[in-house]
Amino acid sequence: MTRHDGGGPGVPRARHHARHHALLSAILAVIVGLSAAIYAGVDAGDGGRRRDDVLAASRTGHRSAAAASTGVWVGSWAAAPSGGEPLTGTDGTAGRTVRNVVHTSVPGTSARVTLSNLHGTGPLTVSAATLAVAADDDSAAADPATLRRLTFGGRPAITIPAGGQAVSDAAPLAVPGDADVLISLHTPDSAGPATFHHRARQTSYVADGEHTGDVTGAPYTGRITSWRYVTALDVLSDEVDGTVVAFGDSITDGVTSTPGADRRWPDVLSDRLRASLADGGYAPRYGVVNAGISGNRVLTDGQGRPAANPSGLNRFDRDVLGRPNVRAVVIDLGVNDILRSRDTADPGAVLDGLRTLVRRAHAHGVKAVGTTLLPFRGHRGYTNAREDVRREINAAIRSGSVYDTVVDVDRAMHDPYDPRRLRSEYDSGDHLHPSDRGYRKMAELIEWEQLRGAERAQL
């Protein structure tokens, strides 16, 4: 009989198990020690990786196993397609490369891009596409170590049918937050009008020929102030939990903000969120994307088929609910329904339209934050009748019967001596759109609790 409690043939086997156990314990101790050191390094300082660290990671392409396998997809930048670009109907952008410059709101360890041919009249072929971190501000040059070739279903080229869109495969790249990223697309043939976002307030670049892999920026001699074909940059992030969408008209689009300075109110909201988190604040961990279109209305589409500048009702699913992991939407919409109505706009119809947007948000678990409508006395479209409609809509919004929670930009920003007009320091000069200071004020009025929670308006 073999004994295992000491002596006899069982002793060597017992010693073998003991040595095996000791070896495993030593290995585990080393792993735990390394993990603790790594955790301490990541957690030190401002609670996250600094911008230089993120850029270094993007240059080497290095990602830890944890970063590669964890996190959620969130929106870091977006732009709603506003129509077909004028003067591109004949040859589209055939034989050219566009280098779109977009500004990120949050960082990530991988990225994917959405391309749209919504307003094309034929199939759009993108023969090559790249993604890179910009080397400098206001430049077409790319940081060469960050350049990544985009693929679509594993292939370097994609053909998108008229009216369609495509999403790239995930590209392993440490994308910084608060940084310019270059999305370059070569289109060898014409697809008809280029789908674009008209008022980018950002300079992008165009080159003749295929230059998606260029890092110098030298071939990009053309400049445009719109974004072509690209409608979203999503990132895989373990630092962010969700997306908040800013949905509105030219005030959300930021048409009077300083070009190239990222001073639209959604940009300032993004800055506030990042700053709060860096300081250990209580802000929600959200990326911010801008779905504003200048001239947009709640109820009425623009002209064309498909419609340029589609109504808020018609584009809400695409531009808000179509973004990844949306937690909240901030809606600032309705003033163009008042200003562009031939007769006096029906406030009840506008409010019903806004409530429909809120119901759609609720059906997808999205919190609906709404703003009051800013005053516009002094603008060429002002009349006393239109002012009465604005006041009636604002009264309903303040009552809590439209949105889950309200950001009262009107009360905070109107002239105290004449509530029908903007305070001068918040007025861009056209008496409708805010100045940079006014956009900042709008963003500062949003409280963190308004972006959280599950309050529901009594519709």
Backbone hydrogen bonds in HBPLUS format (Angstrom, degrees):
<---DONOR---> <-ACCEPTOR-->    atom                        ^
c    i                          cat <-CA-CA->   ^        H-A-AA   ^      H-
h    n   atom  resd res      DA  || num        DHA   H-A  angle D-A-AA Bond
n    s   type  num  typ     dist DA aas  dist angle  dist       angle   num
A0011-VAL N   A0008-GLY O   3.33 MM   3  6.14 170.8  2.34 126.3 128.5     1
A0014-ALA N   A0010-GLY O   3.15 MM   4  6.35 154.6  2.22 150.3 157.7     2
A0015-ARG N   A0011-VAL O   2.96 MM   4  6.23 162.2  1.99 159.9 164.6     3
A0016-HIS N   A0012-PRO O   2.92 MM   4  6.15 151.1  2.00 144.9 153.2     4
A0017-HIS N   A0013-ARG O   3.03 MM   4  6.38 156.6  2.08 147.7 152.7     5
A0018-ALA N   A0014-ALA O   2.98 MM   4  6.28 154.3  2.05 147.6 155.2     6
A0019-ARG N   A0015-ARG O   2.84 MM   4  6.15 163.9  1.87 155.0 158.4     7
A0020-HIS N   A0016-HIS O   2.94 MM   4  6.13 159.3  1.98 148.3 154.5     8
A0021-HIS N   A0017-HIS O   2.87 MM   4  6.05 157.4  1.92 148.5 154.5     9
A0022-ALA N   A0018-ALA O   2.91 MM   4  6.18 157.1  1.97 149.2 155.6    10
A0023-LEU N   A0019-ARG O   2.95 MM   4  6.20 156.9  2.00 149.5 155.6    11
A0024-LEU N   A0020-HIS O   3.03 MM   4  6.31 163.7  2.06 150.6 154.4    12
A0025-SER N   A0021-HIS O   2.96 MM   4  6.17 157.3  2.01 147.8 154.4    13
A0026-ALA N   A0022-ALA O   2.96 MM   4  6.24 152.3  2.04 146.7 153.9    14
A0027-ILE N   A0023-LEU O   3.01 MM   4  6.31 160.9  2.05 152.4 157.3    15
A0028-LEU N   A0024-LEU O   2.93 MM   4  6.15 166.3  1.95 154.0 157.6    16
A0029-ALA N   A0025-SER O   2.96 MM   4  6.14 150.7  2.04 143.0 151.1    17
A0030-VAL N   A0026-ALA O   3.02 MM   4  6.37 155.1  2.09 149.2 155.0    18
A0031-ILE N   A0027-ILE O   3.00 MM   4  6.32 162.1  2.03 154.0 158.6    19
A0032-VAL N   A0028-LEU O   2.90 MM   4  6.10 166.3  1.91 153.9 157.3    20
A0033-GLY N   A0029-ALA O   2.92 MM   4  6.12 157.7  1.97 145.5 152.0    21
A0034-LEU N   A0030-VAL O   2.89 MM   4  6.15 163.4  1.91 154.6 158.7    22
A0035-SER N   A0031-ILE O   2.86 MM   4  6.05 161.1  1.90 152.0 157.8    23
A0036-ALA N   A0032-VAL O   2.89 MM   4  6.10 156.3  1.95 148.2 154.4    24
A0037-ALA N   A0033-GLY O   2.99 MM   4  6.25 156.2  2.05 147.1 153.6    25
A0038-ILE N   A0034-LEU O   2.88 MM   4  6.13 162.1  1.92 153.8 158.5    26
A0039-TYR N   A0035-SER O   2.86 MM   4  6.01 165.1  1.88 150.8 155.3    27
A0040-ALA N   A0036-ALA O   2.86 MM   4  6.03 158.5  1.91 146.4 152.5    28
A0041-GLY N   A0037-ALA O   2.96 MM   4  6.18 154.6  2.02 145.8 152.7    29
A0042-VAL N   A0038-ILE O   2.98 MM   4  6.26 158.0  2.03 154.0 159.3    30
A0043-ASP N   A0039-TYR O   2.86 MM   4  5.94 156.7  1.91 150.6 157.5    31
A0044-ALA N   A0040-ALA O   3.06 MM   4  5.90 121.0  2.42 138.8 149.9    32
A0053-ASP N   A0050-ARG O   3.04 MM   3  5.24 117.1  2.45 100.4 115.6    33
A0054-VAL N   A0050-ARG O   2.99 MM   4  6.35 156.2  2.05 154.7 161.9    34
A0055-LEU N   A0051-ARG O   2.91 MM   4  6.17 160.2  1.95 152.3 157.7    35
A0056-ALA N   A0052-ASP O   2.88 MM   4  6.09 153.6  1.95 144.6 152.2    36
A0057-ALA N   A0053-ASP O   2.94 MM   4  6.19 155.5  2.00 146.0 152.4    37
A0058-SER N   A0054-VAL O   2.87 MM   4  6.14 152.3  1.95 146.7 154.9    38
A0059-ARG N   A0055-LEU O   2.94 MM   4  6.18 143.1  2.08 143.7 153.4    39
A0060-THR N   A0056-ALA O   3.13 MM   4  6.41 152.0  2.21 147.0 153.4    40
A0061-GLY N   A0057-ALA O   2.85 MM   4  5.78 134.6  2.05 142.8 155.4    41
A0068-ALA N   A0064-SER O   2.96 MM   4  6.17 150.1  2.05 148.4 156.9    42
A0069-SER N   A0065-ALA O   3.20 MM   4  6.27 132.1  2.44 137.9 148.4    43
A0069-SER N   A0066-ALA O   3.19 MM   3  5.33 137.6  2.38  98.5 109.8    44
A0070-THR N   A0066-ALA O   2.97 MM   4  5.85 126.6  2.27 152.1 162.5    45
A0072-VAL N   A0237-SER O   2.88 MM 165  5.48 149.7  1.98 146.1 141.8    46
A0237-SER N   A0072-VAL O   2.92 MM 165  5.48 170.2  1.93 144.9 145.1    47
A0074-VAL N   A0235-VAL O   3.00 MM 161  5.67 158.0  2.05 155.2 160.9    48
A0235-VAL N   A0074-VAL O   2.96 MM 161  5.67 157.1  2.01 159.0 165.8    49
A0076-SER N   A0233-LEU O   3.05 MM 157  5.89 161.3  2.09 151.7 157.3    50
A0105-SER N   A0076-SER O   2.82 MM  29  4.89 130.0  2.07 121.5 137.3    51
A0077-TRP N   A0233-LEU O   3.22 MM 156  5.18 140.0  2.39 145.9 148.8    52
A0233-LEU N   A0077-TRP O   2.94 MM 156  5.18 162.8  1.97 145.3 141.5    53
A0079-ALA N   A0231-THR O   3.06 MM 152  4.94 158.3  2.10 125.8 126.0    54
A0082-SER N   A0196-PHE O   2.89 MM 114  6.16 158.7  1.94 144.3 150.4    55
A0309-ASN N   A0082-SER O   2.99 MM 227  4.92 138.4  2.16 118.2 130.9    56
A0196-PHE N   A0083-GLY O   3.11 MM 113  6.02 165.6  2.13 164.5 167.2    57
A0085-GLU N   A0194-ALA O   2.76 MM 109  5.25 164.4  1.78 147.3 152.3    58
A0088-THR N   A0085-GLU O   3.34 MM   3  5.90 144.2  2.48 137.3 135.6    59
A0092-GLY N   A0088-THR O   2.78 MM   4  4.36 125.2  2.08 126.7 134.7    60
A0094-ALA N   A0091-ASP O   3.01 MM   3  5.89 170.8  2.02 153.8 156.4    61
A0096-ARG N   A0093-THR O   3.27 MM   3  5.81 140.1  2.44 145.1 140.4    62
A0095-GLY N   A0187-THR O   2.72 MM  92  5.85 131.0  1.96 135.7 150.2    63
A0209-GLY N   A0095-GLY O   2.77 MM 114  5.33 160.9  1.80 153.5 151.3    64
A0187-THR N   A0096-ARG O   3.10 MM  91  5.95 162.3  2.13 172.3 174.2    65
A0097-THR N   A0207-ALA O   2.83 MM 110  5.16 161.8  1.86 153.1 157.6    66
A0207-ALA N   A0097-THR O   2.83 MM 110  5.16 155.9  1.89 151.0 158.6    67
A0098-VAL N   A0185-LEU O   2.97 MM  87  5.45 152.2  2.04 154.1 155.0    68
A0185-LEU N   A0098-VAL O   2.93 MM  87  5.45 154.1  1.99 150.7 158.4    69
A0099-ARG N   A0205-TYR O   2.69 MM 106  5.01 172.7  1.70 152.2 154.1    70
A0205-TYR N   A0099-ARG O   3.04 MM 106  5.01 172.0  2.05 136.7 139.0    71
A0100-ASN N   A0183-ILE O   2.86 MM  83  5.07 152.3  1.93 149.9 140.8    72
A0183-ILE N   A0100-ASN O   2.91 MM  83  5.07 162.1  1.94 146.6 152.7    73
A0102-VAL N   A0181-VAL O   2.96 MM  79  5.37 171.9  1.97 159.2 161.2    74
A0181-VAL N   A0102-VAL O   2.75 MM  79  5.37 161.6  1.78 160.0 166.3    75
A0104-THR N   A0179-ALA O   2.87 MM  75  5.44 163.8  1.90 157.9 157.3    76
A0178-ASP N   A0104-THR O   3.12 MM  74  5.13 134.3  2.34 106.7 116.0    77
A0108-GLY N   A0175-VAL O   3.01 MM  67  5.17 147.1  2.12 137.6 144.2    78
A0175-VAL N   A0108-GLY O   2.84 MM  67  5.17 135.2  2.04 137.3 150.2    79
A0109-THR N   A0236-LEU O   2.71 MM 127  5.66 156.2  1.76 173.4 170.3    80
A0236-LEU N   A0110-SER O   2.98 MM 126  5.17 155.4  2.05 130.3 136.1    81
A0111-ALA N   A0171-ALA O   2.98 MM  60  5.26 150.7  2.07 138.3 147.4    82
A0171-ALA N   A0111-ALA O   2.74 MM  60  5.26 166.0  1.76 154.1 158.3    83
A0112-ARG N   A0234-ASP O   3.03 MM 122  5.41 152.7  2.10 144.8 148.7    84
A0234-ASP N   A0112-ARG O   3.01 MM 122  5.41 155.0  2.07 154.8 160.6    85
A0168-SER N   A0113-VAL O   2.87 MM  55  5.37 164.4  1.89 156.4 161.2    86
A0114-THR N   A0232-ALA O   3.04 MM 118  5.02 160.5  2.07 135.6 138.2    87
A0231-THR N   A0114-THR O   2.92 MM 117  5.60 168.4  1.93 150.7 153.7    88
A0115-LEU N   A0166-ALA O   2.80 MM  51  5.30 167.3  1.82 162.6 166.8    89
A0166-ALA N   A0115-LEU O   2.89 MM  51  5.30 152.3  1.97 145.3 153.0    90
A0116-SER N   A0229-TYR O   2.70 MM 113  5.07 154.2  1.76 144.1 153.2    91
A0117-ASN N   A0164-GLY O   2.80 MM  47  5.37 168.5  1.81 167.4 164.9    92
A0120-GLY N   A0117-ASN O   3.20 MM   3  5.20 161.2  2.24 104.7 110.4    93
A0163-GLY N   A0117-ASN O   2.82 MM  46  5.38 155.3  1.88 143.3 134.9    94
A0121-THR N   A0191-ALA O   2.85 MM  70  5.92 136.0  2.04 146.4 158.6    95
A0122-GLY N   A0191-ALA O   3.09 MM  69  4.52 139.7  2.26 131.5 124.2    96
A0124-LEU N   A0160-ILE O   2.75 MM  36  4.99 167.3  1.77 150.9 150.6    97
A0160-ILE N   A0124-LEU O   2.71 MM  36  4.99 161.4  1.74 145.4 146.8    98
A0126-VAL N   A0158-ILE O   2.83 MM  32  5.39 169.1  1.85 168.4 171.6    99
A0158-ILE N   A0126-VAL O   3.04 MM  32  5.39 153.6  2.11 142.0 150.4   100
A0127-SER N   A0186-HIS O   3.00 MM  59  5.80 137.5  2.19 150.8 160.3   101
A0186-HIS N   A0128-ALA O   3.02 MM  58  5.47 160.8  2.06 160.8 161.0   102
A0150-LEU N   A0129-ALA O   2.84 MM  21  5.37 173.2  1.84 143.2 144.6   103
A0130-THR N   A0184-SER O   2.97 MM  54  5.22 151.8  2.05 140.0 148.5   104
A0184-SER N   A0130-THR O   3.02 MM  54  5.22 155.5  2.08 139.0 146.4   105
A0131-LEU N   A0148-ARG O   2.88 MM  17  5.20 151.5  1.96 148.2 157.1   106
A0148-ARG N   A0131-LEU O   2.79 MM  17  5.20 153.6  1.85 156.2 164.8   107
A0132-ALA N   A0182-LEU O   3.03 MM  50  5.20 143.4  2.17 143.5 151.2   108
A0182-LEU N   A0132-ALA O   2.72 MM  50  5.20 167.0  1.74 160.8 164.9   109
A0143-ASP N   A0133-VAL O   2.90 MM  10  5.76 176.4  1.90 172.1 171.0   110
A0134-ALA N   A0180-ASP O   3.05 MM  46  5.55 171.0  2.06 138.0 139.9   111
A0135-ALA N   A0141-ALA O   2.93 MM   6  5.50 177.9  1.93 131.3 132.0   112
A0142-ALA N   A0215-VAL O   2.95 MM  73  4.64 150.4  2.04 118.2 127.7   113
A0146-THR N   A0143-ASP O   2.95 MM   3  5.61 159.9  2.00 123.1 129.7   114
A0147-LEU N   A0144-PRO O   3.45 MM   3  5.58 164.2  2.48 104.5 108.9   115
A0169-ASP N   A0151-THR O   2.76 MM  18  5.58 173.5  1.77 154.3 154.9   116
A0152-PHE N   A0155-ARG O   2.69 MM   3  5.14 155.4  1.75 145.7 153.0   117
A0155-ARG N   A0152-PHE O   3.19 MM   3  5.14 164.4  2.21 102.8 107.1   118
A0164-GLY N   A0161-PRO O   2.93 MM   3  5.31 156.8  1.98 140.4 139.6   119
A0229-TYR N   A0195-THR O   2.80 MM  34  5.27 175.5  1.80 164.0 164.4   120
A0197-HIS N   A0227-TRP O   2.88 MM  30  5.19 149.5  1.97 145.0 154.8   121
A0227-TRP N   A0197-HIS O   3.15 MM  30  5.19 155.8  2.21 137.6 144.6   122
A0200-ALA N   A0225-THR O   3.20 MM  25  5.76 157.5  2.26 149.7 148.1   123
A0260-GLY N   A0201-ARG O   2.82 MM  59  5.96 172.9  1.82 145.0 142.7   124
A0204-SER N   A0224-ILE O   2.89 MM  20  5.32 167.7  1.91 154.5 158.7   125
A0224-ILE N   A0204-SER O   3.02 MM  20  5.32 161.5  2.06 133.5 136.2   126
A0206-VAL N   A0222-GLY O   2.92 MM  16  4.63 153.0  1.99 121.4 123.3   127
A0222-GLY N   A0206-VAL O   2.97 MM  16  4.63 158.5  2.02 158.6 151.6   128
A0214-ASP N   A0211-HIS O   3.16 MM   3  5.27 162.7  2.19 107.1 112.5   129
A0220-TYR N   A0217-GLY O   3.12 MM   3  5.58 150.1  2.22 114.0 122.9   130
A0221-THR N   A0219-PRO O   2.93 MM   2  5.72 130.5  2.18 109.2  94.3   131
A0230-VAL N   A0228-ARG O   2.67 MM   2  5.68 143.3  1.80  98.1  94.5   132
A0241-ASP N   A0285-ARG O   2.70 MM  44  5.39 158.3  1.74 144.7 151.1   133
A0242-GLY N   A0285-ARG O   3.34 MM  43  6.73 148.7  2.45 150.3 154.8   134
A0287-GLY N   A0242-GLY O   2.88 MM  45  6.35 155.8  1.94 152.2 155.6   135
A0243-THR N   A0325-ASN O   2.82 MM  82  5.75 147.7  1.92 143.9 143.8   136
A0327-ARG N   A0243-THR O   2.81 MM  84  5.74 166.6  1.82 158.7 159.8   137
A0244-VAL N   A0287-GLY O   2.82 MM  43  6.18 158.6  1.87 165.2 171.8   138
A0289-VAL N   A0244-VAL O   3.11 MM  45  6.55 157.7  2.16 158.1 163.7   139
A0245-VAL N   A0328-ALA O   3.02 MM  83  6.53 153.6  2.09 148.7 152.6   140
A0330-VAL N   A0245-VAL O   2.85 MM  85  6.26 161.3  1.88 161.0 166.6   141
A0246-ALA N   A0289-VAL O   2.92 MM  43  6.25 168.0  1.94 168.5 172.6   142
A0291-ALA N   A0246-ALA O   2.66 MM  45  5.58 158.8  1.70 160.9 166.9   143
A0247-PHE N   A0330-VAL O   2.86 MM  83  5.97 172.8  1.86 157.3 159.8   144
A0332-ASP N   A0247-PHE O   2.96 MM  85  6.34 161.2  1.99 159.9 165.3   145
A0293-ILE N   A0248-GLY O   3.09 MM  45  6.50 152.4  2.17 132.1 134.2   146
A0252-THR N   A0249-ASP O   3.05 MM   3  5.45 125.4  2.36 107.9 120.5   147
A0253-ASP N   A0249-ASP O   2.84 MM   4  6.10 154.6  1.90 148.5 157.0   148
A0254-GLY N   A0250-SER O   2.83 MM   4  5.89 122.0  2.17 131.9 144.3   149
A0255-VAL N   A0250-SER O   3.31 MM   5  5.78 163.0  2.34 152.2 157.2   150
A0257-SER N   A0254-GLY O   3.04 MM   3  5.34 166.4  2.06 116.7 120.6   151
A0261-ALA N   A0258-THR O   3.29 MM   3  5.68 159.5  2.33 134.1 132.9   152
A0267-ASP N   A0264-ARG O   3.01 MM   3  5.22 123.2  2.34 102.8 117.6   153
A0268-VAL N   A0264-ARG O   3.10 MM   4  6.49 157.1  2.16 156.0 162.3   154
A0269-LEU N   A0265-TRP O   2.95 MM   4  6.18 156.1  2.00 150.4 157.1   155
A0270-SER N   A0266-PRO O   3.00 MM   4  6.19 155.3  2.06 141.6 147.8   156
A0271-ASP N   A0267-ASP O   2.92 MM   4  6.26 155.4  1.98 147.8 154.7   157
A0272-ARG N   A0268-VAL O   2.91 MM   4  6.18 157.1  1.96 150.0 155.8   158
A0273-LEU N   A0269-LEU O   2.98 MM   4  6.27 159.7  2.02 152.2 157.2   159
A0274-ARG N   A0270-SER O   3.05 MM   4  6.31 168.5  2.06 155.9 158.1   160
A0275-ALA N   A0271-ASP O   2.96 MM   4  6.11 163.6  1.98 151.2 156.2   161
A0276-SER N   A0272-ARG O   2.96 MM   4  6.08 161.3  2.00 151.1 155.9   162
A0277-LEU N   A0273-LEU O   3.12 MM   4  6.32 163.7  2.14 150.3 154.4   163
A0278-ALA N   A0274-ARG O   2.94 MM   4  6.12 157.6  1.99 150.9 157.4   164
A0279-ASP N   A0275-ALA O   3.08 MM   4  6.25 140.7  2.24 141.6 151.2   165
A0281-GLY N   A0276-SER O   2.54 MM   5  4.60 155.5  1.60 157.7 149.9   166
A0280-GLY N   A0277-LEU O   3.06 MM   3  5.00 161.5  2.10 105.2 108.9   167
A0286-TYR N   A0284-PRO O   3.09 MM   2  5.73 126.2  2.40 105.8  90.8   168
A0296-ASN N   A0293-ILE O   3.08 MM   3  5.51 150.8  2.17 141.7 139.3   169
A0312-GLY N   A0297-ARG O   2.72 MM  15  6.00 156.7  1.77 151.5 159.0   170
A0313-LEU N   A0298-VAL O   3.28 MM  15  6.01 157.4  2.33 150.1 149.3   171
A0302-GLY N   A0309-ASN O   3.12 MM   7  5.06 128.3  2.40 111.9 124.9   172
A0308-ALA N   A0303-GLN O   2.87 MM   5  5.71 178.7  1.87 149.7 149.3   173
A0314-ASN N   A0311-SER O   3.06 MM   3  5.19 119.1  2.44  97.3 112.0   174
A0315-ARG N   A0311-SER O   3.02 MM   4  6.25 138.6  2.19 151.5 163.0   175
A0316-PHE N   A0312-GLY O   3.09 MM   4  5.66 127.0  2.39 145.3 151.6   176
A0319-ASP N   A0315-ARG O   2.85 MM   4  5.89 175.5  1.85 171.0 170.5   177
A0320-VAL N   A0316-PHE O   2.89 MM   4  5.36 146.0  2.01 140.9 146.5   178
A0321-LEU N   A0316-PHE O   3.27 MM   5  6.72 153.5  2.34 146.6 153.6   179
A0322-GLY N   A0317-ASP O   2.80 MM   5  5.95 110.8  2.29 141.8 161.1   180
A0323-ARG N   A0320-VAL O   3.16 MM   3  5.71 167.2  2.18 116.2 120.2   181
A0367-LYS N   A0327-ARG O   3.05 MM  40  6.33 170.5  2.06 141.4 138.3   182
A0329-VAL N   A0367-LYS O   2.89 MM  38  6.29 152.3  1.97 168.5 177.7   183
A0369-VAL N   A0329-VAL O   2.83 MM  40  5.96 170.3  1.84 172.7 172.8   184
A0331-ILE N   A0369-VAL O   2.78 MM  38  6.21 161.7  1.81 159.9 161.6   185
A0371-THR N   A0331-ILE O   3.03 MM  40  6.35 149.2  2.13 168.3 163.8   186
A0337-ASP N   A0334-GLY O   3.17 MM   3  5.25 129.6  2.43  98.4 111.6   187
A0338-ILE N   A0335-VAL O   3.14 MM   3  5.20 128.9  2.42  94.2 107.2   188
A0339-LEU N   A0335-VAL O   2.93 MM   4  6.25 167.0  1.95 152.1 155.1   189
A0340-ARG N   A0336-ASN O   2.89 MM   4  5.51 157.3  1.94 139.2 144.4   190
A0349-ALA N   A0346-ASP O   3.13 MM   3  5.42 122.1  2.48 103.7 116.9   191
A0350-VAL N   A0346-ASP O   3.21 MM   4  6.56 161.1  2.24 155.6 160.6   192
A0351-LEU N   A0347-PRO O   2.94 MM   4  6.12 164.7  1.96 151.8 156.1   193
A0352-ASP N   A0348-GLY O   2.89 MM   4  6.06 153.1  1.96 143.8 151.6   194
A0353-GLY N   A0349-ALA O   2.97 MM   4  6.20 151.4  2.05 144.0 151.6   195
A0354-LEU N   A0350-VAL O   2.98 MM   4  6.34 156.2  2.04 150.0 156.1   196
A0355-ARG N   A0351-LEU O   2.91 MM   4  6.16 158.8  1.96 150.1 155.9   197
A0356-THR N   A0352-ASP O   2.99 MM   4  6.21 143.7  2.12 140.8 150.6   198
A0357-LEU N   A0353-GLY O   3.15 MM   4  6.54 151.4  2.23 146.5 153.3   199
A0358-VAL N   A0354-LEU O   3.07 MM   4  6.43 154.8  2.14 147.3 154.2   200
A0359-ARG N   A0355-ARG O   2.92 MM   4  6.21 157.4  1.97 149.2 154.9   201
A0360-ARG N   A0356-THR O   3.05 MM   4  6.32 156.1  2.11 147.7 153.9   202
A0361-ALA N   A0357-LEU O   2.96 MM   4  6.28 154.6  2.03 147.8 155.0   203
A0362-HIS N   A0358-VAL O   2.88 MM   4  6.19 163.2  1.91 154.8 158.8   204
A0363-ALA N   A0359-ARG O   2.97 MM   4  6.20 151.2  2.05 146.0 153.5   205
A0364-HIS N   A0361-ALA O   3.01 MM   3  5.40 149.0  2.11 108.3 117.8   206
A0366-VAL N   A0361-ALA O   2.88 MM   5  4.84 165.2  1.90 141.1 137.0   207
A0365-GLY N   A0362-HIS O   2.96 MM   3  4.90 167.8  1.97 111.1 112.0   208
A0404-ASP N   A0368-ALA O   2.96 MM  36  5.48 144.5  2.09 151.9 163.2   209
A0370-GLY N   A0405-THR O   3.01 MM  35  6.41 168.0  2.03 163.5 166.7   210
A0407-VAL N   A0370-GLY O   2.80 MM  37  6.12 158.3  1.84 154.6 161.3   211
A0372-THR N   A0407-VAL O   3.28 MM  35  6.68 145.4  2.41 147.1 147.9   212
A0379-HIS N   A0376-PHE O   3.09 MM   3  5.65 163.5  2.12 134.9 138.9   213
A0377-ARG N   A0420-ARG O   2.82 MM  43  5.41 150.6  1.90 151.4 152.0   214
A0382-TYR N   A0379-HIS O   3.05 MM   3  5.50 168.7  2.06 120.6 123.0   215
A0387-GLU N   A0383-THR O   3.01 MM   4  6.30 153.1  2.08 148.2 156.1   216
A0388-ASP N   A0384-ASN O   3.01 MM   4  6.30 147.0  2.12 143.3 151.4   217
A0389-VAL N   A0385-ALA O   3.19 MM   4  6.57 150.1  2.28 143.8 151.1   218
A0390-ARG N   A0386-ARG O   3.00 MM   4  6.31 161.9  2.03 151.4 156.0   219
A0391-ARG N   A0387-GLU O   2.99 MM   4  6.23 160.6  2.03 150.0 154.7   220
A0392-GLU N   A0388-ASP O   3.02 MM   4  6.23 152.6  2.09 143.7 151.1   221
A0393-ILE N   A0389-VAL O   2.96 MM   4  6.23 161.7  2.00 155.9 160.2   222
A0394-ASN N   A0390-ARG O   2.92 MM   4  6.14 162.6  1.95 151.1 156.3   223
A0395-ALA N   A0391-ARG O   2.91 MM   4  6.07 152.4  1.99 145.4 152.5   224
A0396-ALA N   A0392-GLU O   3.21 MM   4  6.47 156.5  2.27 144.6 149.7   225
A0397-ILE N   A0393-ILE O   2.98 MM   4  6.29 157.5  2.04 150.6 157.4   226
A0398-ARG N   A0394-ASN O   2.87 MM   4  6.08 164.0  1.90 153.5 157.2   227
A0399-SER N   A0395-ALA O   3.11 MM   4  6.24 134.0  2.33 136.4 148.1   228
A0399-SER N   A0396-ALA O   3.20 MM   3  5.10 130.0  2.46  92.3 105.6   229
A0400-GLY N   A0397-ILE O   3.26 MM   3  5.78 163.6  2.28 113.2 118.1   230
A0409-VAL N   A0407-VAL O   2.95 MM   2  5.83 129.2  2.22 110.2  95.0   231
A0412-ALA N   A0408-ASP O   3.34 MM   4  6.57 156.3  2.40 145.0 151.5   232
A0413-MET N   A0409-VAL O   2.98 MM   4  5.86 133.3  2.20 143.6 154.1   233
A0413-MET N   A0410-ASP O   3.25 MM   3  5.34 136.7  2.44  98.8 110.2   234
A0414-HIS N   A0410-ASP O   2.97 MM   4  5.66 134.6  2.18 157.4 158.3   235
A0423-ARG N   A0413-MET O   2.96 MM  10  5.96 162.9  1.99 160.5 154.9   236
A0415-ASP N   A0421-ARG O   2.82 MM   6  5.80 166.2  1.83 156.8 155.2   237
A0418-ASP N   A0415-ASP O   3.02 MM   3  5.08 143.9  2.16 103.3 114.2   238
A0421-ARG N   A0418-ASP O   3.06 MM   3  6.05 165.8  2.08 136.2 136.5   239
A0426-TYR N   A0423-ARG O   2.97 MM   3  5.47 148.5  2.07 114.7 124.4   240
A0427-ASP N   A0424-SER O   3.23 MM   3  5.08 161.0  2.26 102.2 108.0   241
A0435-SER N   A0426-TYR O   3.00 MM   9  5.31 142.9  2.14 111.7 119.1   242
A0428-SER N   A0433-HIS O   3.02 MM   5  5.84 161.7  2.05 158.5 154.9   243
A0438-GLY N   A0435-SER O   2.95 MM   3  4.83 114.6  2.39  92.6 109.4   244
A0439-TYR N   A0435-SER O   2.83 MM   4  6.19 158.3  1.87 160.1 165.1   245
A0440-ARG N   A0436-ASP O   2.98 MM   4  6.23 156.8  2.03 147.5 154.0   246
A0441-LYS N   A0437-ARG O   2.98 MM   4  6.24 154.4  2.05 143.0 150.0   247
A0442-MET N   A0438-GLY O   3.01 MM   4  6.34 157.3  2.06 150.4 155.8   248
A0443-ALA N   A0439-TYR O   3.17 MM   4  6.50 162.8  2.20 151.9 154.7   249
A0444-GLU N   A0440-ARG O   2.95 MM   4  6.18 153.7  2.02 151.1 159.2   250
A0445-LEU N   A0441-LYS O   3.12 MM   4  6.31 128.9  2.39 146.5 158.2   251
A0445-LEU N   A0442-MET O   3.27 MM   3  5.43 144.5  2.40  99.4 109.2   252
A0446-ILE N   A0443-ALA O   3.28 MM   3  5.72 157.8  2.33 109.4 115.4   253
A0450-GLN N   A0447-GLU O   2.93 MM   3  5.40 139.6  2.10 109.8 121.7   254
A0451-LEU N   A0448-TRP O   3.02 MM   3  5.48 147.8  2.13 110.8 119.6   255
A0452-ARG N   A0449-GLU O   3.22 MM   3  5.05 150.1  2.31  95.7 104.6   256
